[in-house]
Amino acid sequence: MDVAKEEQNGSEQTESKERTERKRLSNHRRFPILLRVIVVLLLAFVMLAIGAIIGYSVIGGGEWKDVFNIDTWRHITDFWLTS
């Protein structure tokens, strides 16, 4: 009879743990999904800018500030379209 009580107590404890885990996951997120998306997009934009700066200034030999100039990008797209 004691074994049956121990098994019942053990199963109740696992059920309560599962409920609290489900409740914790469903109700509160430590890092909300919308914030995750914003952070990923921001990091992608920053990495794109860093890559353009490295490509244009280090590899291409230009001034790094020219990466943010619209005339530079017009020249690059004109080069692509006329080739």
mmCIF file of the N, C-alpha and C atoms, coordinates in Angstrom:
data_MODEL
# 
_entry.id   MODEL 
# 
loop_
_atom_site.group_PDB 
_atom_site.id 
_atom_site.type_symbol 
_atom_site.label_atom_id 
_atom_site.label_alt_id 
_atom_site.label_comp_id 
_atom_site.label_asym_id 
_atom_site.label_entity_id 
_atom_site.label_seq_id 
_atom_site.pdbx_PDB_ins_code 
_atom_site.Cartn_x 
_atom_site.Cartn_y 
_atom_site.Cartn_z 
_atom_site.occupancy 
_atom_site.B_iso_or_equiv 
_atom_site.pdbx_formal_charge 
_atom_site.auth_seq_id 
_atom_site.auth_comp_id 
_atom_site.auth_asym_id 
_atom_site.auth_atom_id 
_atom_site.pdbx_PDB_model_num 
ATOM 1   N N  . MET A 1 1  ? 0.819  -1.178 0.000   1.00 0.00 ? 1  MET A N  1 
ATOM 2   C CA . MET A 1 1  ? 0.000  0.000  0.000   1.00 0.00 ? 1  MET A CA 1 
ATOM 3   C C  . MET A 1 1  ? 0.874  1.257  0.000   1.00 0.00 ? 1  MET A C  1 
ATOM 4   N N  . ASP A 1 2  ? 2.011  1.231  0.667   1.00 0.00 ? 2  ASP A N  1 
ATOM 5   C CA . ASP A 1 2  ? 2.900  2.374  0.693   1.00 0.00 ? 2  ASP A CA 1 
ATOM 6   C C  . ASP A 1 2  ? 3.496  2.641  -0.689  1.00 0.00 ? 2  ASP A C  1 
ATOM 7   N N  . VAL A 1 3  ? 3.745  1.590  -1.438  1.00 0.00 ? 3  VAL A N  1 
ATOM 8   C CA . VAL A 1 3  ? 4.315  1.742  -2.780  1.00 0.00 ? 3  VAL A CA 1 
ATOM 9   C C  . VAL A 1 3  ? 3.329  2.467  -3.683  1.00 0.00 ? 3  VAL A C  1 
ATOM 10  N N  . ALA A 1 4  ? 2.057  2.143  -3.545  1.00 0.00 ? 4  ALA A N  1 
ATOM 11  C CA . ALA A 1 4  ? 1.025  2.787  -4.363  1.00 0.00 ? 4  ALA A CA 1 
ATOM 12  C C  . ALA A 1 4  ? 0.939  4.271  -4.048  1.00 0.00 ? 4  ALA A C  1 
ATOM 13  N N  . LYS A 1 5  ? 1.066  4.644  -2.767  1.00 0.00 ? 5  LYS A N  1 
ATOM 14  C CA . LYS A 1 5  ? 1.021  6.055  -2.380  1.00 0.00 ? 5  LYS A CA 1 
ATOM 15  C C  . LYS A 1 5  ? 2.234  6.806  -2.930  1.00 0.00 ? 5  LYS A C  1 
ATOM 16  N N  . GLU A 1 6  ? 3.404  6.175  -2.880  1.00 0.00 ? 6  GLU A N  1 
ATOM 17  C CA . GLU A 1 6  ? 4.615  6.800  -3.401  1.00 0.00 ? 6  GLU A CA 1 
ATOM 18  C C  . GLU A 1 6  ? 4.511  7.018  -4.904  1.00 0.00 ? 6  GLU A C  1 
ATOM 19  N N  . GLU A 1 7  ? 3.964  6.034  -5.617  1.00 0.00 ? 7  GLU A N  1 
ATOM 20  C CA . GLU A 1 7  ? 3.794  6.171  -7.057  1.00 0.00 ? 7  GLU A CA 1 
ATOM 21  C C  . GLU A 1 7  ? 2.811  7.298  -7.370  1.00 0.00 ? 7  GLU A C  1 
ATOM 22  N N  . GLN A 1 8  ? 1.738  7.377  -6.576  1.00 0.00 ? 8  GLN A N  1 
ATOM 23  C CA . GLN A 1 8  ? 0.744  8.416  -6.798  1.00 0.00 ? 8  GLN A CA 1 
ATOM 24  C C  . GLN A 1 8  ? 1.348  9.792  -6.513  1.00 0.00 ? 8  GLN A C  1 
ATOM 25  N N  . ASN A 1 9  ? 2.110  9.927  -5.439  1.00 0.00 ? 9  ASN A N  1 
ATOM 26  C CA . ASN A 1 9  ? 2.758  11.198 -5.118  1.00 0.00 ? 9  ASN A CA 1 
ATOM 27  C C  . ASN A 1 9  ? 3.764  11.584 -6.204  1.00 0.00 ? 9  ASN A C  1 
ATOM 28  N N  . GLY A 1 10 ? 4.505  10.607 -6.703  1.00 0.00 ? 10 GLY A N  1 
ATOM 29  C CA . GLY A 1 10 ? 5.481  10.872 -7.757  1.00 0.00 ? 10 GLY A CA 1 
ATOM 30  C C  . GLY A 1 10 ? 4.819  11.333 -9.037  1.00 0.00 ? 10 GLY A C  1 
ATOM 31  N N  . SER A 1 11 ? 3.687  10.706 -9.391  1.00 0.00 ? 11 SER A N  1 
ATOM 32  C CA . SER A 1 11 ? 2.999  11.105 -10.612 1.00 0.00 ? 11 SER A CA 1 
ATOM 33  C C  . SER A 1 11 ? 2.357  12.475 -10.453 1.00 0.00 ? 11 SER A C  1 
ATOM 34  N N  . GLU A 1 12 ? 1.885  12.811 -9.244  1.00 0.00 ? 12 GLU A N  1 
ATOM 35  C CA . GLU A 1 12 ? 1.313  14.138 -9.005  1.00 0.00 ? 12 GLU A CA 1 
ATOM 36  C C  . GLU A 1 12 ? 2.384  15.213 -9.110  1.00 0.00 ? 12 GLU A C  1 
ATOM 37  N N  . GLN A 1 13 ? 3.574  14.919 -8.623  1.00 0.00 ? 13 GLN A N  1 
ATOM 38  C CA . GLN A 1 13 ? 4.660  15.888 -8.693  1.00 0.00 ? 13 GLN A CA 1 
ATOM 39  C C  . GLN A 1 13 ? 5.081  16.129 -10.136 1.00 0.00 ? 13 GLN A C  1 
ATOM 40  N N  . THR A 1 14 ? 5.168  15.078 -10.943 1.00 0.00 ? 14 THR A N  1 
ATOM 41  C CA . THR A 1 14 ? 5.555  15.271 -12.339 1.00 0.00 ? 14 THR A CA 1 
ATOM 42  C C  . THR A 1 14 ? 4.472  16.015 -13.104 1.00 0.00 ? 14 THR A C  1 
ATOM 43  N N  . GLU A 1 15 ? 3.201  15.746 -12.778 1.00 0.00 ? 15 GLU A N  1 
ATOM 44  C CA . GLU A 1 15 ? 2.109  16.474 -13.430 1.00 0.00 ? 15 GLU A CA 1 
ATOM 45  C C  . GLU A 1 15 ? 2.158  17.949 -13.072 1.00 0.00 ? 15 GLU A C  1 
ATOM 46  N N  . SER A 1 16 ? 2.423  18.261 -11.808 1.00 0.00 ? 16 SER A N  1 
ATOM 47  C CA . SER A 1 16 ? 2.465  19.667 -11.404 1.00 0.00 ? 16 SER A CA 1 
ATOM 48  C C  . SER A 1 16 ? 3.665  20.369 -12.034 1.00 0.00 ? 16 SER A C  1 
ATOM 49  N N  . LYS A 1 17 ? 4.795  19.680 -12.160 1.00 0.00 ? 17 LYS A N  1 
ATOM 50  C CA . LYS A 1 17 ? 5.960  20.266 -12.832 1.00 0.00 ? 17 LYS A CA 1 
ATOM 51  C C  . LYS A 1 17 ? 5.660  20.546 -14.292 1.00 0.00 ? 17 LYS A C  1 
ATOM 52  N N  . GLU A 1 18 ? 4.993  19.607 -14.964 1.00 0.00 ? 18 GLU A N  1 
ATOM 53  C CA . GLU A 1 18 ? 4.648  19.796 -16.369 1.00 0.00 ? 18 GLU A CA 1 
ATOM 54  C C  . GLU A 1 18 ? 3.702  20.970 -16.538 1.00 0.00 ? 18 GLU A C  1 
ATOM 55  N N  . ARG A 1 19 ? 2.728  21.105 -15.630 1.00 0.00 ? 19 ARG A N  1 
ATOM 56  C CA . ARG A 1 19 ? 1.787  22.229 -15.711 1.00 0.00 ? 19 ARG A CA 1 
ATOM 57  C C  . ARG A 1 19 ? 2.496  23.560 -15.521 1.00 0.00 ? 19 ARG A C  1 
ATOM 58  N N  . THR A 1 20 ? 3.394  23.638 -14.542 1.00 0.00 ? 20 THR A N  1 
ATOM 59  C CA . THR A 1 20 ? 4.091  24.900 -14.311 1.00 0.00 ? 20 THR A CA 1 
ATOM 60  C C  . THR A 1 20 ? 5.018  25.228 -15.471 1.00 0.00 ? 20 THR A C  1 
ATOM 61  N N  . GLU A 1 21 ? 5.658  24.214 -16.065 1.00 0.00 ? 21 GLU A N  1 
ATOM 62  C CA . GLU A 1 21 ? 6.513  24.464 -17.216 1.00 0.00 ? 21 GLU A CA 1 
ATOM 63  C C  . GLU A 1 21 ? 5.696  24.957 -18.397 1.00 0.00 ? 21 GLU A C  1 
ATOM 64  N N  . ARG A 1 22 ? 4.543  24.332 -18.654 1.00 0.00 ? 22 ARG A N  1 
ATOM 65  C CA . ARG A 1 22 ? 3.674  24.764 -19.745 1.00 0.00 ? 22 ARG A CA 1 
ATOM 66  C C  . ARG A 1 22 ? 3.167  26.175 -19.498 1.00 0.00 ? 22 ARG A C  1 
ATOM 67  N N  . LYS A 1 23 ? 2.777  26.450 -18.269 1.00 0.00 ? 23 LYS A N  1 
ATOM 68  C CA . LYS A 1 23 ? 2.255  27.767 -17.923 1.00 0.00 ? 23 LYS A CA 1 
ATOM 69  C C  . LYS A 1 23 ? 3.343  28.823 -18.081 1.00 0.00 ? 23 LYS A C  1 
ATOM 70  N N  . ARG A 1 24 ? 4.530  28.523 -17.655 1.00 0.00 ? 24 ARG A N  1 
ATOM 71  C CA . ARG A 1 24 ? 5.639  29.458 -17.739 1.00 0.00 ? 24 ARG A CA 1 
ATOM 72  C C  . ARG A 1 24 ? 5.981  29.751 -19.198 1.00 0.00 ? 24 ARG A C  1 
ATOM 73  N N  . LEU A 1 25 ? 5.983  28.734 -20.048 1.00 0.00 ? 25 LEU A N  1 
ATOM 74  C CA . LEU A 1 25 ? 6.324  28.929 -21.449 1.00 0.00 ? 25 LEU A CA 1 
ATOM 75  C C  . LEU A 1 25 ? 5.242  29.670 -22.202 1.00 0.00 ? 25 LEU A C  1 
ATOM 76  N N  . SER A 1 26 ? 3.987  29.419 -21.880 1.00 0.00 ? 26 SER A N  1 
ATOM 77  C CA . SER A 1 26 ? 2.916  30.016 -22.647 1.00 0.00 ? 26 SER A CA 1 
ATOM 78  C C  . SER A 1 26 ? 2.623  31.450 -22.229 1.00 0.00 ? 26 SER A C  1 
ATOM 79  N N  . ASN A 1 27 ? 2.781  31.794 -20.985 1.00 0.00 ? 27 ASN A N  1 
ATOM 80  C CA . ASN A 1 27 ? 2.373  33.111 -20.520 1.00 0.00 ? 27 ASN A CA 1 
ATOM 81  C C  . ASN A 1 27 ? 3.462  34.175 -20.649 1.00 0.00 ? 27 ASN A C  1 
ATOM 82  N N  . HIS A 1 28 ? 4.673  33.840 -20.325 1.00 0.00 ? 28 HIS A N  1 
ATOM 83  C CA . HIS A 1 28 ? 5.731  34.849 -20.305 1.00 0.00 ? 28 HIS A CA 1 
ATOM 84  C C  . HIS A 1 28 ? 6.941  34.358 -21.078 1.00 0.00 ? 28 HIS A C  1 
ATOM 85  N N  . ARG A 1 29 ? 7.435  35.222 -21.929 1.00 0.00 ? 29 ARG A N  1 
ATOM 86  C CA . ARG A 1 29 ? 8.692  34.941 -22.611 1.00 0.00 ? 29 ARG A CA 1 
ATOM 87  C C  . ARG A 1 29 ? 9.720  35.939 -22.092 1.00 0.00 ? 29 ARG A C  1 
ATOM 88  N N  . ARG A 1 30 ? 10.908 35.462 -21.905 1.00 0.00 ? 30 ARG A N  1 
ATOM 89  C CA . ARG A 1 30 ? 11.951 36.368 -21.418 1.00 0.00 ? 30 ARG A CA 1 
ATOM 90  C C  . ARG A 1 30 ? 12.388 37.333 -22.507 1.00 0.00 ? 30 ARG A C  1 
ATOM 91  N N  . PHE A 1 31 ? 12.324 36.901 -23.755 1.00 0.00 ? 31 PHE A N  1 
ATOM 92  C CA . PHE A 1 31 ? 12.747 37.716 -24.890 1.00 0.00 ? 31 PHE A CA 1 
ATOM 93  C C  . PHE A 1 31 ? 11.632 37.613 -25.936 1.00 0.00 ? 31 PHE A C  1 
ATOM 94  N N  . PRO A 1 32 ? 10.677 38.557 -25.957 1.00 0.00 ? 32 PRO A N  1 
ATOM 95  C CA . PRO A 1 32 ? 9.505  38.440 -26.829 1.00 0.00 ? 32 PRO A CA 1 
ATOM 96  C C  . PRO A 1 32 ? 9.865  38.286 -28.304 1.00 0.00 ? 32 PRO A C  1 
ATOM 97  N N  . ILE A 1 33 ? 8.978  37.641 -29.041 1.00 0.00 ? 33 ILE A N  1 
ATOM 98  C CA . ILE A 1 33 ? 9.235  37.326 -30.442 1.00 0.00 ? 33 ILE A CA 1 
ATOM 99  C C  . ILE A 1 33 ? 9.417  38.592 -31.269 1.00 0.00 ? 33 ILE A C  1 
ATOM 100 N N  . LEU A 1 34 ? 8.587  39.596 -31.055 1.00 0.00 ? 34 LEU A N  1 
ATOM 101 C CA . LEU A 1 34 ? 8.705  40.835 -31.820 1.00 0.00 ? 34 LEU A CA 1 
ATOM 102 C C  . LEU A 1 34 ? 10.054 41.497 -31.571 1.00 0.00 ? 34 LEU A C  1 
ATOM 103 N N  . LEU A 1 35 ? 10.512 41.468 -30.339 1.00 0.00 ? 35 LEU A N  1 
ATOM 104 C CA . LEU A 1 35 ? 11.815 42.045 -30.018 1.00 0.00 ? 35 LEU A CA 1 
ATOM 105 C C  . LEU A 1 35 ? 12.928 41.236 -30.679 1.00 0.00 ? 35 LEU A C  1 
ATOM 106 N N  . ARG A 1 36 ? 12.762 39.916 -30.763 1.00 0.00 ? 36 ARG A N  1 
ATOM 107 C CA . ARG A 1 36 ? 13.752 39.079 -31.451 1.00 0.00 ? 36 ARG A CA 1 
ATOM 108 C C  . ARG A 1 36 ? 13.852 39.465 -32.917 1.00 0.00 ? 36 ARG A C  1 
ATOM 109 N N  . VAL A 1 37 ? 12.704 39.665 -33.562 1.00 0.00 ? 37 VAL A N  1 
ATOM 110 C CA . VAL A 1 37 ? 12.689 40.031 -34.982 1.00 0.00 ? 37 VAL A CA 1 
ATOM 111 C C  . VAL A 1 37 ? 13.364 41.376 -35.186 1.00 0.00 ? 37 VAL A C  1 
ATOM 112 N N  . ILE A 1 38 ? 13.071 42.335 -34.333 1.00 0.00 ? 38 ILE A N  1 
ATOM 113 C CA . ILE A 1 38 ? 13.685 43.663 -34.448 1.00 0.00 ? 38 ILE A CA 1 
ATOM 114 C C  . ILE A 1 38 ? 15.192 43.580 -34.257 1.00 0.00 ? 38 ILE A C  1 
ATOM 115 N N  . VAL A 1 39 ? 15.640 42.810 -33.286 1.00 0.00 ? 39 VAL A N  1 
ATOM 116 C CA . VAL A 1 39 ? 17.083 42.672 -33.033 1.00 0.00 ? 39 VAL A CA 1 
ATOM 117 C C  . VAL A 1 39 ? 17.772 42.003 -34.222 1.00 0.00 ? 39 VAL A C  1 
ATOM 118 N N  . VAL A 1 40 ? 17.160 40.973 -34.795 1.00 0.00 ? 40 VAL A N  1 
ATOM 119 C CA . VAL A 1 40 ? 17.759 40.282 -35.940 1.00 0.00 ? 40 VAL A CA 1 
ATOM 120 C C  . VAL A 1 40 ? 17.845 41.224 -37.143 1.00 0.00 ? 40 VAL A C  1 
ATOM 121 N N  . LEU A 1 41 ? 16.781 41.985 -37.410 1.00 0.00 ? 41 LEU A N  1 
ATOM 122 C CA . LEU A 1 41 ? 16.815 42.930 -38.526 1.00 0.00 ? 41 LEU A CA 1 
ATOM 123 C C  . LEU A 1 41 ? 17.857 44.023 -38.308 1.00 0.00 ? 41 LEU A C  1 
ATOM 124 N N  . LEU A 1 42 ? 17.965 44.509 -37.088 1.00 0.00 ? 42 LEU A N  1 
ATOM 125 C CA . LEU A 1 42 ? 18.962 45.529 -36.773 1.00 0.00 ? 42 LEU A CA 1 
ATOM 126 C C  . LEU A 1 42 ? 20.382 44.982 -36.956 1.00 0.00 ? 42 LEU A C  1 
ATOM 127 N N  . LEU A 1 43 ? 20.616 43.769 -36.473 1.00 0.00 ? 43 LEU A N  1 
ATOM 128 C CA . LEU A 1 43 ? 21.939 43.157 -36.645 1.00 0.00 ? 43 LEU A CA 1 
ATOM 129 C C  . LEU A 1 43 ? 22.249 42.908 -38.120 1.00 0.00 ? 43 LEU A C  1 
ATOM 130 N N  . ALA A 1 44 ? 21.251 42.506 -38.890 1.00 0.00 ? 44 ALA A N  1 
ATOM 131 C CA . ALA A 1 44 ? 21.461 42.289 -40.321 1.00 0.00 ? 44 ALA A CA 1 
ATOM 132 C C  . ALA A 1 44 ? 21.828 43.596 -41.014 1.00 0.00 ? 44 ALA A C  1 
ATOM 133 N N  . PHE A 1 45 ? 21.165 44.688 -40.660 1.00 0.00 ? 45 PHE A N  1 
ATOM 134 C CA . PHE A 1 45 ? 21.475 45.988 -41.252 1.00 0.00 ? 45 PHE A CA 1 
ATOM 135 C C  . PHE A 1 45 ? 22.885 46.442 -40.874 1.00 0.00 ? 45 PHE A C  1 
ATOM 136 N N  . VAL A 1 46 ? 23.249 46.246 -39.613 1.00 0.00 ? 46 VAL A N  1 
ATOM 137 C CA . VAL A 1 46 ? 24.591 46.637 -39.155 1.00 0.00 ? 46 VAL A CA 1 
ATOM 138 C C  . VAL A 1 46 ? 25.665 45.809 -39.875 1.00 0.00 ? 46 VAL A C  1 
ATOM 139 N N  . MET A 1 47 ? 25.438 44.509 -40.019 1.00 0.00 ? 47 MET A N  1 
ATOM 140 C CA . MET A 1 47 ? 26.406 43.660 -40.716 1.00 0.00 ? 47 MET A CA 1 
ATOM 141 C C  . MET A 1 47 ? 26.513 44.035 -42.199 1.00 0.00 ? 47 MET A C  1 
ATOM 142 N N  . LEU A 1 48 ? 25.398 44.408 -42.811 1.00 0.00 ? 48 LEU A N  1 
ATOM 143 C CA . LEU A 1 48 ? 25.425 44.861 -44.202 1.00 0.00 ? 48 LEU A CA 1 
ATOM 144 C C  . LEU A 1 48 ? 26.248 46.134 -44.339 1.00 0.00 ? 48 LEU A C  1 
ATOM 145 N N  . ALA A 1 49 ? 26.058 47.072 -43.415 1.00 0.00 ? 49 ALA A N  1 
ATOM 146 C CA . ALA A 1 49 ? 26.819 48.318 -43.450 1.00 0.00 ? 49 ALA A CA 1 
ATOM 147 C C  . ALA A 1 49 ? 28.311 48.058 -43.228 1.00 0.00 ? 49 ALA A C  1 
ATOM 148 N N  . ILE A 1 50 ? 28.632 47.205 -42.285 1.00 0.00 ? 50 ILE A N  1 
ATOM 149 C CA . ILE A 1 50 ? 30.048 46.886 -42.027 1.00 0.00 ? 50 ILE A CA 1 
ATOM 150 C C  . ILE A 1 50 ? 30.669 46.191 -43.240 1.00 0.00 ? 50 ILE A C  1 
ATOM 151 N N  . GLY A 1 51 ? 29.937 45.289 -43.841 1.00 0.00 ? 51 GLY A N  1 
ATOM 152 C CA . GLY A 1 51 ? 30.444 44.614 -45.031 1.00 0.00 ? 51 GLY A CA 1 
ATOM 153 C C  . GLY A 1 51 ? 30.656 45.569 -46.190 1.00 0.00 ? 51 GLY A C  1 
ATOM 154 N N  . ALA A 1 52 ? 29.743 46.521 -46.367 1.00 0.00 ? 52 ALA A N  1 
ATOM 155 C CA . ALA A 1 52 ? 29.902 47.515 -47.437 1.00 0.00 ? 52 ALA A CA 1 
ATOM 156 C C  . ALA A 1 52 ? 31.102 48.423 -47.170 1.00 0.00 ? 52 ALA A C  1 
ATOM 157 N N  . ILE A 1 53 ? 31.286 48.799 -45.914 1.00 0.00 ? 53 ILE A N  1 
ATOM 158 C CA . ILE A 1 53 ? 32.435 49.641 -45.564 1.00 0.00 ? 53 ILE A CA 1 
ATOM 159 C C  . ILE A 1 53 ? 33.734 48.899 -45.820 1.00 0.00 ? 53 ILE A C  1 
ATOM 160 N N  . ILE A 1 54 ? 33.824 47.660 -45.392 1.00 0.00 ? 54 ILE A N  1 
ATOM 161 C CA . ILE A 1 54 ? 35.042 46.878 -45.608 1.00 0.00 ? 54 ILE A CA 1 
ATOM 162 C C  . ILE A 1 54 ? 35.274 46.658 -47.099 1.00 0.00 ? 54 ILE A C  1 
ATOM 163 N N  . GLY A 1 55 ? 34.223 46.309 -47.815 1.00 0.00 ? 55 GLY A N  1 
ATOM 164 C CA . GLY A 1 55 ? 34.374 46.065 -49.247 1.00 0.00 ? 55 GLY A CA 1 
ATOM 165 C C  . GLY A 1 55 ? 34.774 47.304 -50.023 1.00 0.00 ? 55 GLY A C  1 
ATOM 166 N N  . TYR A 1 56 ? 34.183 48.437 -49.693 1.00 0.00 ? 56 TYR A N  1 
ATOM 167 C CA . TYR A 1 56 ? 34.453 49.649 -50.452 1.00 0.00 ? 56 TYR A CA 1 
ATOM 168 C C  . TYR A 1 56 ? 35.765 50.305 -50.050 1.00 0.00 ? 56 TYR A C  1 
ATOM 169 N N  . SER A 1 57 ? 36.061 50.329 -48.755 1.00 0.00 ? 57 SER A N  1 
ATOM 170 C CA . SER A 1 57 ? 37.265 51.049 -48.322 1.00 0.00 ? 57 SER A CA 1 
ATOM 171 C C  . SER A 1 57 ? 38.504 50.170 -48.304 1.00 0.00 ? 57 SER A C  1 
ATOM 172 N N  . VAL A 1 58 ? 38.432 48.982 -47.755 1.00 0.00 ? 58 VAL A N  1 
ATOM 173 C CA . VAL A 1 58 ? 39.616 48.130 -47.633 1.00 0.00 ? 58 VAL A CA 1 
ATOM 174 C C  . VAL A 1 58 ? 39.933 47.457 -48.953 1.00 0.00 ? 58 VAL A C  1 
ATOM 175 N N  . ILE A 1 59 ? 38.949 46.803 -49.549 1.00 0.00 ? 59 ILE A N  1 
ATOM 176 C CA . ILE A 1 59 ? 39.192 46.074 -50.789 1.00 0.00 ? 59 ILE A CA 1 
ATOM 177 C C  . ILE A 1 59 ? 39.208 47.018 -51.986 1.00 0.00 ? 59 ILE A C  1 
ATOM 178 N N  . GLY A 1 60 ? 38.248 47.964 -52.020 1.00 0.00 ? 60 GLY A N  1 
ATOM 179 C CA . GLY A 1 60 ? 38.132 48.853 -53.166 1.00 0.00 ? 60 GLY A CA 1 
ATOM 180 C C  . GLY A 1 60 ? 39.041 50.061 -53.130 1.00 0.00 ? 60 GLY A C  1 
ATOM 181 N N  . GLY A 1 61 ? 39.557 50.412 -51.988 1.00 0.00 ? 61 GLY A N  1 
ATOM 182 C CA . GLY A 1 61 ? 40.471 51.533 -51.868 1.00 0.00 ? 61 GLY A CA 1 
ATOM 183 C C  . GLY A 1 61 ? 39.789 52.884 -51.795 1.00 0.00 ? 61 GLY A C  1 
ATOM 184 N N  . GLY A 1 62 ? 38.497 52.930 -51.557 1.00 0.00 ? 62 GLY A N  1 
ATOM 185 C CA . GLY A 1 62 ? 37.779 54.201 -51.458 1.00 0.00 ? 62 GLY A CA 1 
ATOM 186 C C  . GLY A 1 62 ? 37.726 54.708 -50.031 1.00 0.00 ? 62 GLY A C  1 
ATOM 187 N N  . GLU A 1 63 ? 37.083 55.849 -49.861 1.00 0.00 ? 63 GLU A N  1 
ATOM 188 C CA . GLU A 1 63 ? 36.890 56.432 -48.538 1.00 0.00 ? 63 GLU A CA 1 
ATOM 189 C C  . GLU A 1 63 ? 35.682 55.769 -47.882 1.00 0.00 ? 63 GLU A C  1 
ATOM 190 N N  . TRP A 1 64 ? 35.781 55.373 -46.605 1.00 0.00 ? 64 TRP A N  1 
ATOM 191 C CA . TRP A 1 64 ? 34.716 54.622 -45.957 1.00 0.00 ? 64 TRP A CA 1 
ATOM 192 C C  . TRP A 1 64 ? 33.433 55.430 -45.826 1.00 0.00 ? 64 TRP A C  1 
ATOM 193 N N  . LYS A 1 65 ? 33.538 56.747 -45.750 1.00 0.00 ? 65 LYS A N  1 
ATOM 194 C CA . LYS A 1 65 ? 32.344 57.586 -45.621 1.00 0.00 ? 65 LYS A CA 1 
ATOM 195 C C  . LYS A 1 65 ? 31.535 57.623 -46.916 1.00 0.00 ? 65 LYS A C  1 
ATOM 196 N N  . ASP A 1 66 ? 32.180 57.328 -48.038 1.00 0.00 ? 66 ASP A N  1 
ATOM 197 C CA . ASP A 1 66 ? 31.482 57.343 -49.322 1.00 0.00 ? 66 ASP A CA 1 
ATOM 198 C C  . ASP A 1 66 ? 30.463 56.211 -49.453 1.00 0.00 ? 66 ASP A C  1 
ATOM 199 N N  . VAL A 1 67 ? 30.540 55.231 -48.587 1.00 0.00 ? 67 VAL A N  1 
ATOM 200 C CA . VAL A 1 67 ? 29.570 54.127 -48.617 1.00 0.00 ? 67 VAL A CA 1 
ATOM 201 C C  . VAL A 1 67 ? 28.168 54.666 -48.343 1.00 0.00 ? 67 VAL A C  1 
ATOM 202 N N  . PHE A 1 68 ? 28.051 55.699 -47.545 1.00 0.00 ? 68 PHE A N  1 
ATOM 203 C CA . PHE A 1 68 ? 26.755 56.248 -47.174 1.00 0.00 ? 68 PHE A CA 1 
ATOM 204 C C  . PHE A 1 68 ? 26.304 57.375 -48.107 1.00 0.00 ? 68 PHE A C  1 
ATOM 205 N N  . ASN A 1 69 ? 27.048 57.616 -49.173 1.00 0.00 ? 69 ASN A N  1 
ATOM 206 C CA . ASN A 1 69 ? 26.701 58.637 -50.152 1.00 0.00 ? 69 ASN A CA 1 
ATOM 207 C C  . ASN A 1 69 ? 25.824 58.003 -51.243 1.00 0.00 ? 69 ASN A C  1 
ATOM 208 N N  . ILE A 1 70 ? 24.699 58.630 -51.571 1.00 0.00 ? 70 ILE A N  1 
ATOM 209 C CA . ILE A 1 70 ? 23.772 58.066 -52.547 1.00 0.00 ? 70 ILE A CA 1 
ATOM 210 C C  . ILE A 1 70 ? 24.381 58.048 -53.952 1.00 0.00 ? 70 ILE A C  1 
ATOM 211 N N  . ASP A 1 71 ? 25.261 58.999 -54.258 1.00 0.00 ? 71 ASP A N  1 
ATOM 212 C CA . ASP A 1 71 ? 25.896 59.025 -55.585 1.00 0.00 ? 71 ASP A CA 1 
ATOM 213 C C  . ASP A 1 71 ? 26.786 57.811 -55.805 1.00 0.00 ? 71 ASP A C  1 
ATOM 214 N N  . THR A 1 72 ? 27.403 57.320 -54.756 1.00 0.00 ? 72 THR A N  1 
ATOM 215 C CA . THR A 1 72 ? 28.223 56.111 -54.864 1.00 0.00 ? 72 THR A CA 1 
ATOM 216 C C  . THR A 1 72 ? 27.359 54.928 -55.280 1.00 0.00 ? 72 THR A C  1 
ATOM 217 N N  . TRP A 1 73 ? 26.209 54.776 -54.662 1.00 0.00 ? 73 TRP A N  1 
ATOM 218 C CA . TRP A 1 73 ? 25.326 53.660 -54.972 1.00 0.00 ? 73 TRP A CA 1 
ATOM 219 C C  . TRP A 1 73 ? 24.707 53.807 -56.359 1.00 0.00 ? 73 TRP A C  1 
ATOM 220 N N  . ARG A 1 74 ? 24.439 55.039 -56.792 1.00 0.00 ? 74 ARG A N  1 
ATOM 221 C CA . ARG A 1 74 ? 23.956 55.249 -58.165 1.00 0.00 ? 74 ARG A CA 1 
ATOM 222 C C  . ARG A 1 74 ? 25.022 54.808 -59.168 1.00 0.00 ? 74 ARG A C  1 
ATOM 223 N N  . HIS A 1 75 ? 26.271 55.159 -58.883 1.00 0.00 ? 75 HIS A N  1 
ATOM 224 C CA . HIS A 1 75 ? 27.363 54.765 -59.770 1.00 0.00 ? 75 HIS A CA 1 
ATOM 225 C C  . HIS A 1 75 ? 27.490 53.240 -59.827 1.00 0.00 ? 75 HIS A C  1 
ATOM 226 N N  . ILE A 1 76 ? 27.376 52.591 -58.697 1.00 0.00 ? 76 ILE A N  1 
ATOM 227 C CA . ILE A 1 76 ? 27.478 51.123 -58.644 1.00 0.00 ? 76 ILE A CA 1 
ATOM 228 C C  . ILE A 1 76 ? 26.348 50.477 -59.404 1.00 0.00 ? 76 ILE A C  1 
ATOM 229 N N  . THR A 1 77 ? 25.101 50.956 -59.204 1.00 0.00 ? 77 THR A N  1 
ATOM 230 C CA . THR A 1 77 ? 23.970 50.354 -59.922 1.00 0.00 ? 77 THR A CA 1 
ATOM 231 C C  . THR A 1 77 ? 24.024 50.656 -61.415 1.00 0.00 ? 77 THR A C  1 
ATOM 232 N N  . ASP A 1 78 ? 24.506 51.837 -61.796 1.00 0.00 ? 78 ASP A N  1 
ATOM 233 C CA . ASP A 1 78 ? 24.684 52.132 -63.225 1.00 0.00 ? 78 ASP A CA 1 
ATOM 234 C C  . ASP A 1 78 ? 25.711 51.203 -63.845 1.00 0.00 ? 78 ASP A C  1 
ATOM 235 N N  . PHE A 1 79 ? 26.746 50.896 -63.104 1.00 0.00 ? 79 PHE A N  1 
ATOM 236 C CA . PHE A 1 79 ? 27.778 49.977 -63.594 1.00 0.00 ? 79 PHE A CA 1 
ATOM 237 C C  . PHE A 1 79 ? 27.194 48.593 -63.801 1.00 0.00 ? 79 PHE A C  1 
ATOM 238 N N  . TRP A 1 80 ? 26.351 48.136 -62.873 1.00 0.00 ? 80 TRP A N  1 
ATOM 239 C CA . TRP A 1 80 ? 25.723 46.816 -63.001 1.00 0.00 ? 80 TRP A CA 1 
ATOM 240 C C  . TRP A 1 80 ? 24.773 46.758 -64.199 1.00 0.00 ? 80 TRP A C  1 
ATOM 241 N N  . LEU A 1 81 ? 23.979 47.819 -64.362 1.00 0.00 ? 81 LEU A N  1 
ATOM 242 C CA . LEU A 1 81 ? 22.943 47.812 -65.386 1.00 0.00 ? 81 LEU A CA 1 
ATOM 243 C C  . LEU A 1 81 ? 23.498 47.982 -66.801 1.00 0.00 ? 81 LEU A C  1 
ATOM 244 N N  . THR A 1 82 ? 24.617 48.655 -66.941 1.00 0.00 ? 82 THR A N  1 
ATOM 245 C CA . THR A 1 82 ? 25.186 48.879 -68.280 1.00 0.00 ? 82 THR A CA 1 
ATOM 246 C C  . THR A 1 82 ? 26.147 47.780 -68.695 1.00 0.00 ? 82 THR A C  1 
ATOM 247 N N  . SER A 1 83 ? 26.519 46.921 -67.792 1.00 0.00 ? 83 SER A N  1 
ATOM 248 C CA . SER A 1 83 ? 27.466 45.853 -68.138 1.00 0.00 ? 83 SER A CA 1 
ATOM 249 C C  . SER A 1 83 ? 26.824 44.720 -68.870 1.00 0.00 ? 83 SER A C  1 
# 
